[in-house]
Amino acid sequence: MNKSDFHYELPPGLIAQSPLPERSASRMLVVPPAPAAFADLGMRDLPGFLQAGDLLVFNDTRVIPARLYGNKDSGGRVEILIERITGAHEVIAQVGASKSPKSDSFITLDEGTRVRVLGRDGEFYRLHFETAEPLEKLLLRAGRMPLPPYIQRDTDISDDERYQTLFARHTGAVAAPTAGLHFDEPLLAAIKACGVEFGHVTLHVGAGTFQPMRSESLSEHRMHSEWLNVGAELCAQIARTRAAGGRVIAVGTTVVRALESALQDGVLKPFAGETRIFIFPGYKIRSVDAMVTNFHLPESTLLMLVSAFAGREHILEAYQHAVAQRYRFFSYGDAMLLYPQNEVGA
């Protein structure tokens, strides 16, 4: 398959630039297996599609204020986007500058901290922050929330809260697990009242999630690496849910990537480490029975993942419907409830 097989036309005006005043006010497109019709509903209708004994799995990663600005000692403005924290004061990052910084050169952040360029790994740079201050504390003080490139405005103080999920606990992501942004306390309470349990994985979403595929053929694409943790407690929760006849419902593609990475011979087992898993049509997703997700970029690996779950043609029809109905797209946009192809949903 080719990436052009996952293209669709999206009017720029449908790309959400800001969140809605209330998280759960988002619309929700329900996509049952064909030939059942799509349903235009809202996130607050989600409890009606859940049953006692179901398990909702969230990604509890926390986004770091990963965007920093400064100047090279040799002159020139610099933008740093941290991809991953690798040590007490070291990171892997993208560095935007008119001329690439050299090894052992220095960048001075706008707030004064000195950053040494240790070297380069492909498109990323290894950087060392020359400070005794804990790196996370420095980022909270000097960094900005790393909104995606398609949000064409400056960050403001509201993004510090709205670009995090309510259950964000483990710091390390540079992009939000956006399906979780739709859940607020009233919606979570309504879901819990249905007898639904909650579980959590951790997958630190990397900036690579926004990078376009360079190869036309899917077989030539190499996925970016992301760190994840699927704990023993969640594995036991899922086993109990399955044994009792309940369903496992992923909140977001990152949850699916984490669970599929932790499968060993079809059995979910505790796993902590890196994943480069690339899920596209032809791959059978076995870890979940339904999925809440946002709308994804044309020709993106996330669109390919949901196509593997619900069928490429069916997904593209759903996106065409969403465009016609003027849903809001991408990180701050609306949601979908997906069921696997050729299976009956609730």
N, C-alpha and C positions, 0 to 999 in steps of 0.2 A: 504494500500500500504506500501511497505518497501523501505528503502533508497537504497537498492541494485537494485531496479527497475530503478534507475537514474544513474547507473554506465556507464562509457564509458572509453575506453583506450586512453590515451593521451601521446604521446612521450614527454619526458621532454624537448627536444630541441625546442618544439613549445611554451613553456611558455616565453612570452616576458620579458626580463630582463631590458630593457631600452625603453624609448619612441622613436618614429621616430623623425627625425629632424623637421618635420612640423606636427602639430596636425591633420589637415584634409587629410594627405597623407595616412591614414589608409585605409585598404580594408573594404568593406561592403558586407556581404552576405545577399541577399534579400530572405526571406523565406515567399512566398505567401502560401495561403491555398492549401493543397493537392487537386488534383494531379498536380497542376502547378509546373513547374521545378524551382529549385533554380537558382539564378542569381549571378554571381561573379562580383561585381562592386567595386566602391570606395566611400568613404564618400562624395566626391565632386559631386557624382551623386545623392545625396539625394534630392536636389531641384526638380529634375525631377519627384519625387514621391509625391510631395506636391502640394496643390492647394490653390488658393486664398481663404481666410476665414478659413483655418486650424489654429490650435493653438498648438504650441510646448510648452511643460511644462518642465522646468528645475528645478533641485534641487540646490538652491543657498547657501548651506552650505559651510563653509570654514574649511579646515583641520588644526588642531593645530599641532605644532611640539611636539608630544605627547610622544616621546621616550627619556628617560633620563637614565643616568648611574651614579653609585656611589658605596659606600661601607657601609656595616653595621658597627656600632660601635663595635659589637662583632666580626667583621672580616668577610671577604667574599664579593665577588663582587655581585652587584645587578643591574638588569635591570628593569626599571619602564616603563610600557606602560599605559598611562592614558586612561581610558575608558570614563570618564565624569567629567567635572568640576561641583562641587556641591555647592561651596561657594566661597567667596573672595579668600581664600587660601586653600580650601579643594577639594579633588578629590576622585573619585573611580578609582582604577587602578589594573592592573595585576602586580605582583611583581615576577620576576624570580630570584631565589637565590638557592644555594645548600641546605640551610636550611631555612624554612619559618620564616620570622621575627615575633617577638612576639609583642603583644600590648604594647604601651608605650616605645618601643625601637626606636632608631634613625638610619636614613640613612643620610650620608653626600654625596651630589652630587659632581661630579667631579669639578664643578665650585665653590663649597664651601657652598652652601645653605644646611641648616639642614632640614630634613623631619621627622616628628614624625608619627609613625604608631599608628593610633587611634584604630584600630580593624579590624575584618575581616567579610565580608558578602559573604558567599559561597566561590567562587573561586576568589573574588575580595577583595582588601584591601581599607580601608578608611585612607587617608593620609592627613596630615596638613603640609603645607610649612611654616617654621618659618622665615618669612621675611615680611617686610613692602612693598616691591616692588610688584606692581600689577602682578598677576600670569601670565597673558598673556604676559606681557613684559619679565618676567623671562623665559618663554618657548621660546620666540623668540630668546633670547640670549643663552640659555643653552640646549634647546631641539633639537631633530632631527626629520625630517619628518618620520612618522611611515609607511614605505613601508611594504607591505604584506610579510608574511613569505616565500612565494614561490619566491620572488625576492631575489636571493642569492648573493647579493653584498652590499657593504656599500653605504649609501646615499651620494650624492654629492650635490654641490650647485645648480645644474640644477633641482634637484627634488623639491626644494623649490618653483619653478615656475611651473614645468610641472606636479606635483601631485596636482595642484589646477586647477579648471575650470576658464575660463575667467570671469564668473559671480559669483564667490565665494564672498559672502558678510557677512554671519552670522557665526561667529566663534563657533565651537563646535564639529566638526566631527573628528574622529581619523582614518577614511578611506575615500578616495575620492569617490564621485558618478561618477564612471569611464566612463559611457557612455558620460558624458559631456566633457570629456577630448579631444574628437575628434573635437570639435568646435573651430575654430579660427575666427578672424575678417572677412577675406574674405568669409568664408563659411556662417557665420551669415548674412553678407550683401547680399549674393546671395539668401539666404532663404527669407530674408525680402523683397527683390525685387519681389518675387513671390506673395506678398500679404499675407504672413503668419505672425501671431502675436506670441508674446512670453509671457509666463507666468511663475511664479515661486512658488514653495513650498520650505519649509525648513525642511529637515530631517537630524538630526545629526547622521551620520552613525557610529555605534559602532564597536569595535574590535570583538564583537561576530559574526559579519558577516563572519569571517574567521574560526570560531571554528567548527570542525566537529560535526555532529549529533552523540550523544552517544547512542540513542535508535535505534534499527533496524526498529521498527514500527513507521510510521509517526504519528499515533494516540497518541503515548506516548511522542512525542517531545514537549518541551516547548521553545518557541522562546525567544531570548534575547529582552530586552526592549530598545526602541529608542525614542527620543523626536522629535516631529514634529510640524509644524505650517502650516496649510492651511488657508490663509487669506480670508477675505470677498471680496477683489478685485479679487482674482483668481476665486472664486466661481461665481462672476458676469461675468467674462470673459468667463468661461466655459458655463454658461447659455446662453450668447449671441451667442457663437459659435454654440452651439447645435440648438438654435432657427433659426439661419441662414443656417443651413444645413452643417456647417463645421465639421471637425473632430478634436478630441483631441488626440494628439500624445505625449506619455510620452518619455522623454529622461532619461531612466534608470529605473531599478526595484525599486529604492527608491521612485521615483515619484509615481509609481503604489501603493506601500505600503502606502504612505501618502494619496493619494486620496481615496483608498479603506477604509482606517481607518476613513476618514471624511464623508463617506456615512452614512446617517441616513434614513432608509426606502427607499433606492434607490435614495435619494436626497443628493447632495453634499452641506454640510454646513460648515461654518467656524469652525475650531477645532484646539486647541493647547493643547498638552499633550503627554502622553506616548502611544506607541503602541507595542503590542506583536503579531500583526496579522501574521498568518501563512497561506500562500496561496499555495495550491498544487492542483493537478488535482481532479476535483469534485467541486472546487470553481469556480464560474462564475465571471470573472472580468468584471465590468460594467462601469468603470470610463473612460476608454481610448479605442480608435479605432485602434491604432497601437503603436508600441514601438520600440525605438532604444535602443539597449543594447549591452553589451560586451558578450564574452563567459565566462561561469561560471564553477566553479570547479565541478568535478564528485561528485554525491551524496550530493550536497549542496542545501540549502533551496532556493537559487536564481535560480538554475536550475529547481527546482520544481515549482517556480512561473512562469517562462516562459513556462514550460510545461502545466500549467493550462491555459495559454493564447493561445498557439498555438498547443497544443496536444503533449503528451509525446512521442509517436512513431515518430511523425513528427519532433520534436526537436532533438531526438537522431539520426535520419537520417541526419538532417542538420549538427549536430556535426561530424558525421562520414564523411560527405562530406567535412567539414571544415578541418578535420585532413588530409584527402587525398589531399586537395588543399593547405595544409601547411599554413593555416591562423595562425596568432599570437594570443595567448590565454591570458586571464585574464586582469589585471588592465591596463597594458601598451600595450595591444594587440588590435586586430581588432574589428569591430562592426558587428552587425546584425540589419536588419530591419525586424520586425516581424509583421504579421497580425494574427488576431484571426482565429482559426480553423473554417472551413465551412462558411467563409464570404469572399466576394470579396474585394481585395485591389485595390489600384490605378494602 
